[in-house]
């Protein structure tokens, strides 16, 4: 990520690296030697704001830890998501970087002023939200994550 951009957005260090994969079990076998044991979970029938419209999606996830950075593997199962777009474009692999922020909505406004657009958003509860952002000409998605619930 452009250091100047990180400074303009006042971002902390990367907290998570997200990979979109076609086959979660195969990806776990491939990446466990690098990152250690993964913990798997399903995320079925979750409602999100996707490109300004309500959407329901299902994903399979696996998480591992590499020092201070979480490694997330994401297998698309159903629904319209940025992950499905990524796969439909013939891509697989590094998809997004996540940053922990105090206020997702405020940070989205700051990022929009720098050319980013929120494409996938969910407020789970007061103090708990996630958003993916993209900008034209940049293949890397960034995620802001707010978690005041612990």
C-alpha positions in Angstrom: 0.0 0.0 0.0 1.2 3.5 -0.8 2.8 4.9 2.3 1.5 8.4 1.6 -2.0 7.0 1.2 -1.7 5.2 4.6 -0.6 8.4 6.2 -3.4 10.4 4.6 -5.9 7.8 5.9 -4.0 7.6 9.3 -4.1 3.8 9.1 -2.6 1.5 11.7 -0.5 -1.5 10.6 -2.2 -4.2 8.5 -4.2 -6.5 10.8 -5.3 -9.1 8.3 -4.4 -10.4 4.9 -7.4 -11.9 3.1 -7.2 -14.5 0.3 -10.1 -15.6 -1.9 -9.8 -19.3 -2.8 -11.9 -21.7 -4.9 -11.4 -24.6 -2.6 -11.0 -23.9 1.1 -9.8 -27.4 2.1 -7.1 -27.4 -0.6 -6.0 -23.8 0.4 -5.7 -24.9 4.0 -3.5 -27.8 3.0 -1.4 -25.4 0.8 -1.0 -22.6 3.4 -0.8 -24.5 6.8 3.0 -25.1 6.2 3.4 -21.3 5.9 1.0 -20.0 8.5 0.2 -22.8 10.9 -3.1 -24.3 11.9 -6.3 -22.7 10.5 -9.6 -22.5 12.3 -12.6 -23.0 10.0 -16.0 -21.4 10.2 -19.1 -21.0 8.1 -20.7 -17.6 7.5 -24.1 -18.7 6.0 -26.9 -16.4 4.9 -25.4 -13.1 6.0 -27.0 -9.9 4.9 -24.8 -7.1 3.6 -25.1 -3.9 1.7 -23.4 -4.8 -1.6 -22.8 -2.0 -4.1 -25.7 -0.1 -2.6 -28.2 -3.0 -2.6 -29.1 -5.5 0.1 -27.6 -8.9 -0.6 -27.5 -12.2 1.2 -24.3 -14.3 0.9 -22.7 -17.4 2.3 -19.0 -17.9 2.7 -16.6 -20.5 4.2 -13.7 -19.0 6.2 -10.5 -20.2 7.7 -8.2 -18.1 10.0 -4.6 -18.5 11.0 -2.2 -16.1 12.8 1.2 -15.0 11.5 2.7 -12.9 14.2 0.4 -9.9 14.6 -1.3 -10.5 11.3 -4.4 -12.7 10.8 -4.5 -14.7 7.6 -8.0 -15.2 6.3 -9.0 -17.7 3.6 -12.4 -17.1 2.0 -14.3 -19.6 -0.2 -17.4 -18.1 -1.9 -20.5 -20.3 -1.5 -23.5 -18.3 -2.6 -24.8 -14.7 -3.2 -23.3 -11.6 -4.7 -20.1 -10.6 -3.0 -16.8 -9.0 -3.9 -15.3 -12.5 -3.5 -17.6 -13.9 -6.3 -16.6 -10.9 -8.5 -12.9 -11.7 -7.9 -13.4 -15.4 -8.8 -15.6 -14.5 -11.9 -12.7 -12.3 -13.1 -10.5 -15.4 -13.1 -8.6 -14.4 -10.0 -7.6 -16.3 -6.9 -5.3 -15.3 -4.1 -4.5 -12.0 -2.3 -7.8 -10.1 -2.2 -7.7 -7.5 0.6 -5.9 -6.0 3.5 -7.7 -5.2 6.8 -7.1 -2.3 9.1 -8.7 -1.9 12.6 -10.3 1.5 12.9 -12.2 3.4 15.6 -15.1 4.4 13.5 -15.8 2.6 10.2 -18.3 5.3 8.9 -15.9 8.1 9.6 -13.0 6.3 8.0 -15.1 5.5 4.9 -15.8 9.2 4.5 -12.0 9.9 4.7 -11.3 7.2 2.1 -14.0 8.4 -0.3 -12.3 11.8 -0.4 -9.2 9.9 -1.7 -11.1 8.1 -4.4 -12.3 4.9 -2.6 -15.8 3.6 -2.8 -17.5 1.4 -0.2 -18.6 -1.8 -2.0 -19.5 -4.2 0.8 -20.8 -3.0 4.2 -22.3 -4.4 7.4 -22.9 -3.0 10.8 -23.3 -6.0 13.0 -24.1 -4.0 16.2 -23.2 -0.7 17.7 -19.4 -0.7 17.8 -19.0 -3.6 15.4 -18.8 -3.1 11.6 -16.9 -4.1 8.5 -16.5 -2.5 5.1 -14.6 -3.3 1.9 -13.5 -0.4 -0.3 -12.1 -0.2 -3.8 -10.8 2.5 -6.1 -10.4 2.6 -9.8 -7.1 1.3 -11.2 -6.2 -0.4 -7.9 -6.8 -4.2 -7.8 -6.4 -4.4 -4.0 -9.5 -4.1 -1.8 -9.0 -2.6 1.6 -11.2 -3.5 4.6 -11.9 -1.3 7.6 -13.0 -3.2 10.8 -14.5 -1.6 13.9 -14.8 -3.7 17.0 -15.5 -2.1 20.3 -17.2 -5.2 21.7 -13.9 -7.1 22.3 
